[in-house]
Amino acid sequence: MPTHGSLTKAGKVRSQTPKIEPQPRTHLSPKRRTRANYTKRIIHAPRDERGGGRGQRF
């Protein structure tokens, strides 16, 4: 069975590609974003918006 190119050329393009450093992430990961939204909306919400004392006990 014929091969699609010789093994001596394997990885040729990747090794010739210049290395680019990754950009720093400017956004939170989905897990951290969800936790931040929960803290902002539920934990630090005013008492009247939380349901008037029902729900979570602090």
PyMOL commands that set and color helices and strands:
alter all, ss='L'
color gray80, all
select helices_A, chain A and resi 7-9+12-16+30-43+47-50
alter helices_A, ss='H'
color red, helices_A
deselect
rebuild
show_as cartoon
